Amino acid sequence: MDGLKTYLDETKGKPFTTNWTDVDRIGNTSGERLGYQTQKPVALLERIISASSDEGDVVLDPFCGCGTTIAAAEKLRRRWLGIDVTYLAINLIENRLKEHFPNSKFEVTGTPKDFASARDLARRDKHQFEWWALSLVGARPYGDKKKGGDTGIDGIKYPRVSPTETVKTVVSVKGGEHLAPTMVRDLKGVMERENAAMGIFISLEEPTAGMKKEAASTGVYKTPLGATYPKLQIFTVEELLSGAKVHAPSQDETFKKAGFIDTAKQQEMEY
């Protein structure tokens, strides 16, 4: 019996219809999930951008939220512009790009660049100030600050100390004028409750001597490679704007010391 044999590499395939059921939603335990209510799967935006633009074209997202369109455009080698009105969104996008595309270059406009503008933001909107301040130490907002009770955590970050291990670090931000050692003690309690290895306290105003003493009494964190860092560190917004850095494990320092291969470029290509 005669028949026709067709090979897959010799056919054009079936064109996509308007009903895309092959793109899965973001699961509750997915590493892609950022906790942003309207977050879309990266695969969905990759398909849209691939079908409607070429490499080097400009992609505009005027309501970019947590930056899925921006991340997809960066991966597909498009130029892009992202716009949003909240520092929550800006913080998430900055951290997303730095984590998955460490070699990318971008500029953020419209955020405080000096102490006066930071103080003005703190007086106008507490939540926006907190979300912006977290970006100064590379932390992500923790939970929804406009809903539910105060957990004592404003932000969180996970510095990597080895290819398979991260360090949980909680962040507290205070934009008020009145500071006291009890605030540092509260953060120490949160660190114990959350089993966090390190804590960061960010204040708009200068901390008191008692606060600094309380932070120093927390001791140090020791990495698996033997490096030590203060467990609880205090920074003012002005210090961070002037270039102060958190003393914490970094991928470059830790991996080079241990002789590990830098996987940053691999992560960029896989994302």
Secondary structure by P-SEA (a helix, b strand, c coil): cbbbbbbccccccccccccccccccccccccccccccccccaaaaaaaaaacccccbbbbbccccccaaaaaaaaacccbbbbbccaaaaaaaaaaaaacccccccccccccccaaaaaaaaaacaaaaaaaaaaaacccccccccccccccccbbbbbbccccbbbbbbbbbbccccccaaaaaaaaaaaaaacccbbbbbbcccccaaaaaaaaacbbbbcccccccccbbbbcaaaaaaccccccccaaaaaaaaccccaaaaaaaac
